[in-house]
Amino acid sequence: LCVVWFEYCFIIPKIWLVYNMTNNKIIINEIEIGYDQPCYIIAEIGINHNGNIEIAKKLIDAAKESGANAVKFQKRNLESIYQKEILENPTLDSQGTEILLDVLNEIEFKEDEFKKIFDYCQKQQITFLCTPWDIPSVNFLETLNVPAYKIASADLTNFPLIKHISKTKKPIILSTGMSDMDEIEKTVNFVKTLEIDFLLLHCNSTYPSPVELLNLNLIPMLKEKFDVPIGYSGHETGIIASVTATNMGGVVIERHITLDKKMEGLDQSSSLEPDQFKKMVEFIRESENAKGTQQKKMTRGEILQREVLGKSVICASDIQIDEIFSEKNIEVKSPARGLSPQYFYELLGKKSNRVIKRGEYLQLEDLS
């Protein structure tokens, strides 16, 4: 009984986890995400709500209408992220920090507002995801029972935060922007020791990102190197790169969404407006349909075209029994109703075993 109990509690769960990871899948709200599944689309609302719940709801509606699988917000506890001296006097640090803190202090949702947003997502039947930037934010999000966690690129190296999230046993999505390959590898190796499902998002953290610097070839390379699902988090202004990322193996596409790129805010200009976001999702789905399978099989339309446009070997003149086929008495003509021209040179030098009239199609048995 002790042996059975030990296997049930320790060995079987680990075998299941290894099986799940080697199959390159994670599950969020009962939706499988992996290489044999439709691309999972995340509409990153982030801080584009500008601290206004009504704007947040409109963005959720737009994401739902576009066909996105999930929306994602960001949660911060500034006292846990920044030193007290910097919070009290942001001018002690860089101008960038000063500007960021000024914005965040103004627009960060309170906990009761996050609860309203979470409830609204449930009402609209779209998954609520969130990026916690600190441990207290993780603890709060656990009260909402979020189904998965996103780690921002800035926290890819934040092992204490990652380990704390791993205790929830929920999937983790890790962005890899502003990190070098050694840092990514070290984090991947660390997360694998935590025995949780996770995936990586290739990312360029320039806002907005120039298309020529996106380096989408890293998607298949990261897949091969780390043997985990790879997605793409984009900050470019268009949609073509995101569709391309899907075709290169991206299992998740995350893009910022905004009501208007001209709205005030740090991320608005590198976001997609609702019509753009919807068009991106449509293109991704159409692209997925075009991929098909690895089986080469003629469609009904191709068969009909082949009959009209294809070629056959026919007799250029009457041929008698035992007459030798040559380039003088056989030729290639449309339509495709007889022996394929691929056998033309195999026929040459062989004797005919029947009488064949001029213009008649040769058949496979004429080869013997």
Secondary structure, 3 states (H helix, E strand, C coil): CHHHHHHHHHHHHHHHHHHHHHCCEEEECCEEEECCCCCEEEEEEECCCCCCHHHHHHHHHHHHHHCCCEEEEEECCHHHHCCHHHHHCHHHCCHHHHHHHHHHHHHCCCHHHHHHHHHHHHHHCCEEEEEECCHHHHHHHHHHCCCCEEECHHHCCCHHHHHHHHCCCCCEEEECCCCCHHHHHHHHHHHHHCCCCEEEEEECCCCCCCHHHCCCCHHHHHHHHHCCCEEEEECCCCCHHHHHHHHCCCCEEEEEECCCCCCCCCCHHHCECHHHHHHHHHHHHHHHHHHCCCCCCCCHHHHHHHHHHCCEEEECCCECCCCECCCCCEEEECCCCCCCHHHHHHHCCCECCCCECCCCECCHHHHC
